[in-house]
Amino acid sequence: MDKILGIISEYNPFHSGHLYHLEKSKEIVNPDYTVAIMSGNFVQRGDTAIIDKWSRAEMALNNGIDLVIELPLVYSISSAENFAMGGIKILDSLNMNTTISFGSENGKITILNDVAKILVQEPPEYISILNHKLSLGESFPKAREHAVLMYLNDIRKYANVLSESNNILGIEYLKAIQKQKARLSAVTIQRKGSKYNSTNLEDTYPSATAIRQGIVNGENLEKTMPDISYKILQEKISKNEFVPGIATFEQAILYKLRTMSVEEIAVLPDVAEGLENKIKKASDICNTLEDLTNMIKSKRYTMTRINRILLYVLLNIAKKDIEDSYKVLPYIRVLGVNHKGKELLSKISKANKKLSIVTSPKKFLDTNKNKTLKNMLEKDMFASNIYTLGYKKNPKANLDLTNKLITL
């Protein structure tokens, strides 16, 4: 059976660190084909992608990915757990000999797997420690980290495993593989260069955060990206077809919050424990998203979680949409292929007759009878229509219907 390298990504945008990860992964896995499951126009930390999904798919294909599949919106802007679950479901559904590779600060798959097993199995002693830490007022991420370290009783070996962003996401992939009994193997590549949230552009491998900030500040990014990625990015910037961040939709979000009732806010994903009252109160007195999030955030509610809630407001995502995503096998929405990707897509289609492969969204919506999958795709398309409103020029709608597959 053909060997597949699978990468769950945002490529926001595709930079030198991503190329390093891809090339190292290929050295280890030696795949016949490489597949990227990539977020669309909005991303997991509760923000916009800096450029659209088709341009980022083109970057990926030009740098060695064979097939780019969109991760549906309900997964891509959800919690790390649901983000990982969606990506793993799609990779597993390909029914191929697939190895997922992800970046991590730790770089040791056995250590990350040890932690993942605890979080999946939830031994009584671990749960007892976790509940005690939560009762002391610790945030859930901190309480979980402390409980895992105390349960494993080896601080030196497991220190910082649950405090670094890429480690945390990698552990979620491993959890999803275990929970779903997915037929996937996993490897991890140790992250090089800047930390996830670093804004330093001078490092050998600057973070995507630093690059996005550099775009907004008009800095020269040529040394931070592969040549073709830089060329694609510059073309989008020259046309003013990029979205700096969620604040671009500040007025729309504040308008929607002010027109929503407390009860309507309460049914948004990630809203619990009376948070809806705090959000409503803040929306009535704040004129900026920065003021709004500062008023809402607390130990229990991180800035990322609040920003995700704001995206749910903007994009009409309810708790039921997230809950429904747990119950279905996602479609395979193809954003782009090269010649090898076309071969692979043909093999996947022949091996999985019941798998929903979407190359024409209109055809899928007209013919598919699964209401949940149709709703998921409609959410993806709606998100694209909202996203382009953030452009300074050419804010065209219905690009999911008019844009062709990116092909090389």
Summary of the structure (lengths in Angstrom):
residues: 408
radius of gyration: 20.7
end to end distance: 24.8
largest distance: 59.9
contacts: 1395
relative contact order: 0.16
helix: 56%
strand: 12%
